[in-house]
């Protein structure tokens, strides 16, 4: 299978590389120090960086061409290498307005929202004026199965009243977060795939309580954070429902396909940079009177990492291409494959780099520890490995057990 990228995609790849060299890498250390010492505050240079990205035409690159006026005209496959480049610095996707969970929320509003919802929430999100959060996961149930969600969305005249307990609500701590998309049950007695709905909840609505930010391996992931949130008698107008009652599961399925491409390509970008840093490290480090780049074990690790990255890059390109050609349903098995395989690959590749760096690999002097935490976290985010393995295994058995 040969993947050929359009002139537009290649040109944008070059421009992002140049932008990263000029504006992102020089500020990487300053950014990390600032967010560590100033939790829940925005890096002072961020708005300037975003303005530069807009001026460079590197803004909102993620929406596929079928989104019409909201899209820059790229396919999922053409966007994939751009996401990889952004993954080389974990916060850089914010600069290009291509960061989760905003990307997923913008996709939902662009694809399923009505005109009023788009005008009020999608436009400022796409302009980078506000941020958002997605509230699905709950502490009391296995939320990897969305049918387990217990948050109640009950009709009350012209309004809905929402009661529930959410956590791992990424983005809710950001000072510019103004809107939540909340998943809950409007019809708990209905068919299990038609019980759920998604509703828009402004961040400042009465009854919304951010209990705490959740730390990931001791880190805050500031300024976005991942929050535990209580919703107590939260009242919103019925026009805040997205697409209609009972359509939440359908929306969730549509939301996650391209988002998994984005996450996997960012992880591949982090893995590729980890490999490059490892190569740079081993030619400058000496142990027992010998340059460690000459050790066979080091060369084997580097060779294996290069193989691992390239395999996952091609597999993710295949999944993106399949989405473009056959839609999310047609690509579901490939999407499951990358979600299972890429975070595991990244964890191993990044760990090899950390080992070559020694003590420096686990401190703030390199991005490797943050890369590793991201890779490990992604084995749970958007559904744990086991769920995707279960579904892919089921589909594979069904496909091949019928052969004679």
C-alpha positions as CSV (number, residue, x, y, z in Angstrom):
1,X,0.0,0.0,0.0
2,X,1.5,3.3,-1.0
3,X,0.4,6.6,0.6
4,X,0.8,9.7,-1.5
5,X,0.2,13.0,0.1
6,X,-1.3,15.9,-1.7
7,X,0.8,19.0,-2.5
8,X,-1.3,20.9,0.1
9,X,-0.5,18.3,2.8
10,X,3.2,18.3,2.0
11,X,3.4,22.0,2.0
12,X,1.7,22.2,5.4
13,X,4.0,19.6,6.8
14,X,7.0,21.8,5.8
15,X,5.4,24.9,7.3
16,X,4.6,23.1,10.6
17,X,8.2,21.9,10.7
18,X,9.5,25.4,10.2
19,X,7.0,26.9,12.7
20,X,8.1,24.3,15.3
21,X,11.7,25.1,14.7
22,X,11.2,28.9,15.0
23,X,8.5,29.2,17.7
24,X,7.8,26.0,19.6
25,X,11.1,24.3,20.4
26,X,12.8,27.5,21.6
27,X,10.0,27.9,24.2
28,X,9.6,24.2,25.2
29,X,11.6,24.4,28.4
30,X,10.1,27.8,29.4
31,X,6.6,26.4,28.9
32,X,7.2,23.4,31.0
33,X,8.6,25.5,33.9
34,X,5.8,28.0,33.7
35,X,2.9,25.5,33.9
36,X,4.7,23.5,36.7
37,X,5.0,26.6,38.9
38,X,1.7,28.3,37.8
39,X,-1.0,25.6,37.7
40,X,-4.2,26.4,35.9
41,X,-2.7,29.5,34.3
42,X,-2.1,29.9,30.5
43,X,1.5,30.3,29.3
44,X,2.0,34.0,28.7
45,X,3.3,33.5,25.1
46,X,0.4,31.2,24.1
47,X,-1.9,33.8,22.6
48,X,1.0,35.2,20.5
49,X,1.9,31.7,19.3
50,X,-1.7,31.1,18.3
51,X,-1.8,34.4,16.5
52,X,1.3,33.4,14.6
53,X,-0.2,30.1,13.7
54,X,-3.3,31.7,12.3
55,X,-1.3,34.1,10.3
56,X,0.7,31.2,8.9
57,X,-2.5,29.4,7.8
58,X,-1.8,26.6,10.3
59,X,-5.1,26.7,12.1
60,X,-8.0,24.3,12.6
61,X,-6.3,21.7,10.3
62,X,-8.1,18.7,11.7
63,X,-11.6,18.8,10.3
64,X,-11.9,16.5,7.2
65,X,-13.0,17.9,3.9
66,X,-16.6,16.7,4.3
67,X,-17.1,19.3,6.9
68,X,-17.3,21.9,4.1
69,X,-16.6,25.5,5.2
70,X,-15.3,24.4,8.6
71,X,-12.5,22.3,7.0
72,X,-9.2,23.3,5.5
73,X,-9.9,20.7,2.8
74,X,-7.6,17.9,4.1
75,X,-8.6,14.3,4.4
76,X,-7.9,12.3,7.6
77,X,-4.9,10.7,5.8
78,X,-3.5,14.1,4.8
79,X,-3.9,15.5,8.4
80,X,-2.2,12.4,10.0
81,X,1.4,13.5,9.4
82,X,0.6,17.0,10.6
83,X,-0.7,15.5,13.9
84,X,2.6,13.5,14.1
85,X,4.6,16.7,13.9
86,X,2.5,18.3,16.6
87,X,3.1,15.3,18.8
88,X,6.8,16.0,19.0
89,X,5.9,18.7,21.6
90,X,2.8,17.6,23.6
91,X,1.3,21.1,24.0
92,X,2.0,22.3,20.5
93,X,-1.4,21.2,19.1
94,X,-3.0,23.9,21.3
95,X,-1.1,26.5,19.3
96,X,-2.7,25.3,16.1
97,X,-6.2,24.9,17.7
98,X,-5.9,21.1,17.1
99,X,-5.9,19.8,20.6
100,X,-8.2,17.4,22.4
101,X,-10.9,17.6,23.8
102,X,-11.7,20.7,21.7
103,X,-11.1,18.9,18.4
104,X,-13.7,16.2,19.3
105,X,-16.2,18.7,20.6
106,X,-15.8,20.9,17.5
107,X,-16.4,17.8,15.3
108,X,-19.5,17.0,17.3
109,X,-20.9,20.5,16.9
110,X,-19.9,20.8,13.3
111,X,-21.4,17.5,12.3
112,X,-24.4,17.3,14.6
113,X,-25.1,20.7,16.1
114,X,-27.9,23.0,14.8
115,X,-27.1,26.5,13.5
116,X,-27.7,28.2,16.9
117,X,-25.4,25.8,18.7
118,X,-22.8,26.3,16.0
119,X,-23.0,30.1,16.2
120,X,-22.9,30.2,20.0
121,X,-20.2,27.5,20.7
122,X,-18.6,26.2,17.5
123,X,-17.5,29.6,16.2
124,X,-15.7,30.8,19.3
125,X,-14.1,27.3,19.7
126,X,-12.8,27.5,16.1
127,X,-11.6,31.0,16.7
128,X,-9.7,29.8,19.7
129,X,-11.5,32.3,22.0
130,X,-12.8,29.6,24.4
131,X,-12.0,26.1,25.4
132,X,-14.3,23.1,26.2
133,X,-14.6,19.8,28.1
134,X,-16.3,16.5,27.4
135,X,-18.0,14.8,30.3
136,X,-18.7,11.1,29.8
137,X,-16.6,8.9,32.2
138,X,-18.0,8.2,35.6
139,X,-16.2,6.9,38.8
140,X,-19.0,4.5,39.8
141,X,-19.3,2.5,36.6
142,X,-17.1,1.0,33.8
143,X,-17.5,3.9,31.4
144,X,-15.6,2.2,28.6
145,X,-19.1,0.7,27.9
146,X,-21.1,3.9,27.3
147,X,-24.3,2.1,27.9
148,X,-23.3,2.0,31.6
149,X,-23.4,5.8,32.1
150,X,-25.7,6.7,34.9
151,X,-26.0,10.5,34.7
152,X,-29.6,11.4,34.5
153,X,-30.9,14.0,32.0
154,X,-34.6,14.4,32.8
155,X,-37.1,16.5,30.9
156,X,-38.8,19.3,33.0
157,X,-41.0,21.4,30.8
158,X,-38.8,23.4,28.4
159,X,-35.7,22.3,30.2
160,X,-33.6,19.3,31.2
161,X,-32.4,18.7,34.7
162,X,-29.0,16.9,34.9
163,X,-27.8,15.0,37.9
164,X,-24.6,13.0,37.8
165,X,-21.0,12.4,38.9
166,X,-18.2,12.6,36.2
167,X,-14.5,12.3,36.3
168,X,-11.5,12.4,33.9
169,X,-13.2,15.4,32.3
170,X,-10.3,16.8,30.3
171,X,-10.1,20.5,29.9
172,X,-12.4,21.6,32.7
173,X,-9.7,23.3,34.7
174,X,-8.6,25.6,31.9
175,X,-9.4,29.3,32.7
176,X,-10.9,29.7,29.2
177,X,-13.2,26.6,29.4
178,X,-16.7,27.9,28.9
179,X,-18.7,24.9,27.8
180,X,-19.2,21.2,28.6
181,X,-20.7,18.5,26.4
182,X,-22.3,16.1,28.8
183,X,-23.4,12.5,28.1
184,X,-26.2,11.0,30.1
185,X,-29.4,9.1,30.0
186,X,-32.7,10.7,28.8
187,X,-34.5,7.3,28.4
188,X,-33.1,4.7,30.9
189,X,-35.9,2.3,30.0
190,X,-35.2,2.3,26.3
191,X,-33.0,0.2,24.1
192,X,-29.5,0.3,25.5
193,X,-28.1,2.1,22.5
194,X,-30.8,4.7,22.5
195,X,-30.8,5.6,26.2
196,X,-28.0,8.1,25.9
197,X,-28.1,11.8,24.9
198,X,-25.5,14.6,24.7
199,X,-26.4,18.0,25.9
200,X,-24.5,21.3,26.0
201,X,-23.9,22.8,29.5
202,X,-22.3,26.2,29.9
203,X,-19.5,26.0,32.4
204,X,-21.0,28.6,34.7
205,X,-24.4,26.9,35.0
206,X,-25.7,26.7,38.6
207,X,-25.2,23.2,40.0
208,X,-21.9,22.5,38.2
209,X,-19.2,21.7,40.9
210,X,-15.6,21.0,40.0
211,X,-14.6,18.8,42.9
212,X,-10.9,18.5,42.1
213,X,-8.4,18.1,39.3
214,X,-7.0,14.5,39.0
215,X,-3.3,14.1,38.8
216,X,-1.8,11.7,36.2
217,X,1.3,10.0,37.6
218,X,1.7,13.0,39.9
219,X,1.3,15.6,37.2
220,X,-1.5,18.1,36.9
221,X,-1.5,18.3,33.1
222,X,-2.0,22.1,33.6
223,X,-3.6,24.2,32.4
224,X,-6.3,21.9,31.0
225,X,-6.4,19.3,33.7
226,X,-8.7,16.3,34.2
227,X,-11.5,16.9,36.6
228,X,-13.9,15.2,38.9
229,X,-17.2,17.1,38.5
230,X,-20.6,16.8,40.3
231,X,-23.8,17.9,38.4
232,X,-26.6,18.7,40.9
233,X,-29.9,19.8,39.5
234,X,-28.2,21.5,36.6
235,X,-30.9,23.1,34.5
236,X,-30.4,23.8,30.8
237,X,-32.9,24.6,28.0
238,X,-34.1,21.7,25.8
239,X,-32.6,23.4,22.8
240,X,-29.2,22.5,24.2
241,X,-29.7,18.8,23.3
242,X,-27.4,17.8,20.4
243,X,-29.1,16.0,17.4
244,X,-32.0,14.7,19.6
245,X,-32.8,12.5,22.5
246,X,-31.3,9.0,22.3
247,X,-28.6,10.0,19.8
248,X,-25.7,10.2,22.3
249,X,-24.2,6.7,21.5
250,X,-24.4,7.4,17.8
251,X,-22.6,10.8,18.3
252,X,-20.0,9.2,20.5
253,X,-19.1,6.6,17.9
254,X,-18.8,9.3,15.2
255,X,-16.7,11.4,17.5
256,X,-14.0,8.8,18.4
257,X,-12.9,7.6,15.0
258,X,-10.9,10.6,13.7
259,X,-9.9,11.5,17.3
260,X,-8.1,8.1,17.6
261,X,-6.1,8.9,14.5
262,X,-5.1,12.2,16.0
263,X,-4.0,10.6,19.3
264,X,-2.1,7.8,17.6
265,X,-0.3,10.1,15.3
266,X,0.7,12.4,18.1
267,X,2.1,9.4,20.0
268,X,4.0,8.4,16.9
269,X,5.4,11.9,16.8
270,X,6.5,11.6,20.4
271,X,8.0,8.2,19.7
272,X,9.9,9.5,16.7
273,X,11.3,12.4,18.7
274,X,12.2,10.0,21.6
275,X,14.2,7.8,19.1
276,X,16.0,10.9,17.7
277,X,16.9,12.1,21.2
278,X,18.1,8.6,22.0
279,X,20.4,8.6,19.0
280,X,21.8,12.0,19.9
281,X,22.4,10.8,23.5
282,X,24.2,7.6,22.8
283,X,26.9,9.2,20.6
284,X,27.8,11.6,23.4
285,X,27.7,9.3,26.4
286,X,30.5,7.0,27.6
287,X,30.4,4.2,30.1
288,X,33.3,2.0,31.2
289,X,35.6,3.8,28.7
290,X,33.4,3.1,25.7
291,X,30.9,5.1,23.7
292,X,27.5,3.5,24.3
293,X,26.5,3.9,20.7
294,X,29.0,1.1,20.0
295,X,27.2,-1.4,22.2
296,X,25.3,-4.0,20.3
297,X,22.3,-3.9,22.7
298,X,21.9,-0.1,22.1
299,X,22.0,-0.6,18.3
300,X,19.5,-3.4,18.6
301,X,17.2,-1.2,20.7
302,X,17.5,1.6,18.2
303,X,16.9,-0.6,15.2
304,X,13.8,-2.2,16.9
305,X,12.4,1.2,17.8
306,X,12.7,2.4,14.2
307,X,10.9,-0.7,13.0
308,X,8.2,-0.4,15.6
309,X,7.5,3.3,14.8
310,X,7.4,2.7,11.1
311,X,5.0,-0.2,11.4
312,X,2.6,1.8,13.6
313,X,2.9,4.9,11.3
314,X,1.8,2.8,8.3
315,X,-0.9,1.1,10.2
316,X,-2.3,4.4,11.3
317,X,-2.1,5.8,7.8
318,X,-4.1,2.8,6.7
319,X,-6.8,3.4,9.3
320,X,-7.0,7.1,8.3
321,X,-7.2,6.2,4.6
322,X,-9.9,3.6,5.3
323,X,-12.0,6.3,7.2
324,X,-11.7,8.6,4.2
325,X,-12.8,5.8,1.8
326,X,-15.3,3.8,3.8
327,X,-16.3,5.9,6.8
328,X,-15.8,5.1,10.5
329,X,-17.9,1.9,10.3
330,X,-15.8,0.5,7.5
331,X,-12.6,1.3,9.3
332,X,-13.6,0.1,12.8
333,X,-11.3,-2.8,12.9
334,X,-8.3,-0.8,11.8
335,X,-9.2,1.9,14.3
336,X,-9.3,-0.7,17.0
337,X,-5.9,-2.0,15.9
338,X,-4.1,1.3,16.2
339,X,-5.8,2.1,19.5
340,X,-4.5,-1.2,20.9
341,X,-1.1,-1.1,19.3
342,X,0.2,2.4,19.1
343,X,0.2,3.4,22.8
344,X,1.9,0.1,23.7
345,X,4.5,0.7,21.0
346,X,5.1,4.3,22.2
347,X,5.5,3.1,25.8
348,X,8.2,0.7,24.9
349,X,10.0,3.0,22.4
350,X,10.0,5.9,24.8
351,X,11.1,3.6,27.7
352,X,14.1,2.5,25.6
353,X,15.1,6.1,25.2
354,X,14.7,6.8,28.9
355,X,17.0,3.9,29.7
356,X,19.7,5.2,27.3
357,X,19.5,8.6,29.0
358,X,19.8,7.3,32.5
359,X,18.8,9.6,35.3
360,X,18.3,12.5,32.8
361,X,15.5,10.5,31.1
362,X,13.2,10.6,34.1
363,X,13.6,14.3,35.0
364,X,12.5,17.6,33.5
365,X,15.6,18.0,31.4
366,X,14.0,16.0,28.5
367,X,10.4,15.5,27.4
368,X,10.7,11.8,27.7
369,X,9.0,11.3,31.0
370,X,6.0,13.4,29.8
371,X,5.9,11.4,26.6
372,X,5.9,8.1,28.5
373,X,3.0,9.3,30.8
374,X,1.0,10.3,27.7
375,X,1.5,6.9,26.1
376,X,0.6,5.0,29.3
377,X,-2.5,7.2,29.9
378,X,-3.7,6.6,26.3
379,X,-4.0,2.9,27.0
380,X,-7.0,3.8,29.1
381,X,-8.3,7.0,27.4
382,X,-11.0,6.6,24.8
383,X,-11.5,3.0,26.0
384,X,-9.0,0.6,27.6
385,X,-7.0,-1.9,25.6
386,X,-9.2,-4.8,26.8
387,X,-12.4,-3.3,25.3
388,X,-10.8,-2.8,21.8
389,X,-9.2,-6.3,22.0
390,X,-12.5,-7.8,22.9
391,X,-14.3,-6.2,20.0
392,X,-11.6,-6.8,17.5
393,X,-11.3,-10.4,18.6
394,X,-15.1,-10.8,18.2
395,X,-15.1,-9.3,14.7
396,X,-12.1,-11.4,13.7
397,X,-13.7,-14.6,14.8
398,X,-16.9,-13.7,13.0
399,X,-15.0,-13.0,9.8
400,X,-12.8,-16.1,9.7
401,X,-14.9,-18.7,11.4
402,X,-17.3,-18.7,8.5
403,X,-14.6,-19.6,6.0
404,X,-14.5,-23.2,4.7
